[in-house]
Amino acid sequence: MITFRLTDTGVLVVQPSGPISADDFSALQQEVDPWLDAGGKLKGLLIDAPDFPGWTDFAGLRAHLGFVRNHHRELPRVAVVSDSRFLAALPKLARHFVSADFRRFNAGETADAIAWLESPEEPAQRVLRHAWFPEEKIVWVTVDGKITTAEYREFLTKIKPLAEGDDLISFLVNLDDLEGAEIGALIADTKFGVGHIKNIKRIAMVGDQDWIKRLTSLPNPFTLEVKAFDDDDEHEAWDWITS
């Protein structure tokens, strides 16, 4: 089950206190949607889960994903307060917050998380968003628009240290909203791939475009594994890349 509240400043605070069910999200939606329809505006979402309890069943997970998908455009920021395995479940939800800035806080830092959500700075709008999940050695990447050379090079400066460590890393890349890329970004991507191929274990490419499936079906002379998944099957991509 979950408890939730809307602060006077428009922060939605969600606190799991037991396995989450579909009914929990029905109650949450009945509270939030009328408030939004009346002109309310969410400053952000705070998930306060020091000990994430998981879901009661698949229906609970599906309801969670459904709530996120229906409300992600209203959420400029998402703060997660947790030291638990919730961070391993977060990638399955994170892709749907394509417009949000994320920040993680340690357990006990709820006040700091709320202060960040309430701060007036506007989040930067980015085509490329990524998150690093060190326990699984996974870089999650989502694309929303056309990739510029400058933004892609900035992205590479952040992930290069991860690919230069002793552990093999994997990538889950959602390309369903890709609108193209500048030639400089494609060249930088090729150079990165060639230079770090030995450090990459798996690449899951998610999207409904035919070219993604054709690309992953090409002969692969390297040891890394590459596999395509439809956008609706992203949860299967996470299962595959973490297996």
N, C-alpha and C positions, 0 to 999 in steps of 0.2 A: 504494500500500500504506500501511498505518498500523501504528504501534507503539502499545502501550497498557500501562498498569499501574494497579493499584489501590494507593493509599497505605494506610498503617496507619490513617489517620484516615478512610478511606472516600471519598477523592477519586479519581474516575476520570479519568486523564490520557490524552488521545488526541492523538497526534502524526502527522499525515499526512507521509509522506516520498516519496510517488509517487502517481500516479493511483489513486483508491480503487475497489476492486472489491467485488462482492457477497460474495466469499469472506472479505474482511477483516472484514465485519460478522458473518459466521457464526462466525469465530474469536472475535470480541469477545463475542458472545452466549454462546458456550460457556463463556467465562471468568466473565462477570458473573452470568448467571442462576443457576447453582448456588450462588454466593456469596450472592445475595439470598434464594434458597430456604432457605439455612441460617441465615437471620436477620440477614445483613449489611444495613447501611443506608448508602445513598450520601449523602455530604455535599454533593456537587455534581459537575459535569462541567467539566473544563478542556480546551478545544480549543486546542492550542498549534500554530498554523499561520502562521508568519511568511510563508511562500510557499505558499499553498494550491494544490495541484496539480490539483484537479478530480477528475472521476470517469472511470473507464475507458470506461464506456458507461452507457446508461440503466438497466441492471440494477443497477449500482453506486449510482446515485442513488436508485433505488427501495428498495434494501436500506438505505441511509442513512436515508431517510424512515421505513421500517418499524421500524428500531431505535429511532428517536426516538419514534415514536408508541407503541411498546410499553413504553417506559421513562420517559416524561415525568413520570408521577405520582410516581416515586421520586426525582426530581431537584428539590430546592428552589432550587438556584442553578446558573447556567451562566456560566462565564467564558470569554471568547474573547481569546486573545493573538494579534494579527495586525495587520499594516499592509498587507495584500495585498487582492486582489480577492475573497478569501473573504467579506469583508463584503458584497459584492454578492450572493453566493449565500446568505448567512445568512437573508434573509427567507423563502426557500422552506422552511427548516427551522423558523424561529422560532415559527410559529403553533402547532406541536405541543407546545411547552414552555409550555402554558397555566398551569402552576402555578409556574413558575420565575421567579426574579429574574435579570435579565441584567446583566452588566457587561463592558465592553470594556477591554482593556489593550493598551498598545503592545508591539511586539516587544521582547523583552529583559526584560519585567516579569513573567515566569512566577512568580517567588517571591512577588510582591505578589498575583498572582491566586490562588495557592494559599492564602496567608494570609487573603484575603477569603473563600474557600470554606470554610475551616476555622473562621472566626470564629463565636462562639456566637449572634449575633443572628439571630432568626427573621425570614424575609422576610415583608413585609406581604402579606396576601391581598387581591387587588384584582379587581374585576369587569372594569374597563377596563385593558388593557395596551396600550402603544404603543411604537414604536421609530421613530427618524428616521434615514433613510438619505440623507445629503446629496448623494452622487454622483448618485443617481437622482432626487432631490427627491421622495421618497416617504415618507408617513407610514403605517406599518403599524399597524392597530388590531385587537385581538381582544377579544371580549366573552364573559364566562363568568358568567352570572347576571343579576340585575336591576340596572339602572343607577340609582343614586341621584342626586338633584340635586347634592348636595355633591361627590360624586366626579366628576360630569361637569363641573362648574364648575372643579374643580381641573385636570382634563384640558385644558380650554380655555385656562387660563392658561399651560399649557406649549406648546400648539401655536399660539397666536395670533401670537407673534413669527415663526414660520415662514411664516405666511400673510400677513404684512405686509411681507415682503421684496420684492425686485425680480423674483424668479423665480417662475414658475408652479409650484405643487406639486400632487401627486396623492395620493389616499388609496386604500389597499386595506383594506377593513373586513370582517372575518369575523364574521358574525352568527349562525352556526349554533347557538351555545349561548346566545343571547339569551333571557332569561326575562321581558323587559318593562323598562319605564323609568318613573320618576316623571314627573309632568306638568311639573315644573320643569326637568327635564333635556331634555324635548322642546322646551320654549319656548326654553331656552338654545341648543339645537341649531339651531332655526329662525333665531334672531337671528344666530348665527355664520354660517350659510349665506348669509343675505341680505347681511350686512355684508362678506363676503369672497369672494363668488361670482366676482368678476373675477380673483382670485388662484389659482383652482383649475382645473387642466387636466382631470383625469380622476378618476372615482370608480369603483372596482371593488367591488361588493358580493357577498360570498361567503356562500352558505348554501342549504339545500335547501327552505326554506319558500317556499310559493307567493306570499306577500305581497311577498317581495323581488323576484321576477320581475315581479309586477304593478306595483310601484312604479317599477322602472326602465323599464317600457314606457310610462309616462305621457308625454304630450307635453312636450318640454323646450325652453323658449324661450331658454335660455342657450347660451353657446358651449361650456361644459364638456361632456364626454362621460361618460355613466353606463352601466354594463353589469353584468349579473348573471351569476354563475357558480355552479355546484353546488359543494358542499364538496369533493368528490373532484377537482374541476378547478381547485383553487387555483393550481397551477403555470401553468395557462393564463391565469389572472388576472394573474399576475406578468409573463408574456410580453406580454400586451396592454398593461398599464399602463406598461411600460418601452419599448414599441416607438415 
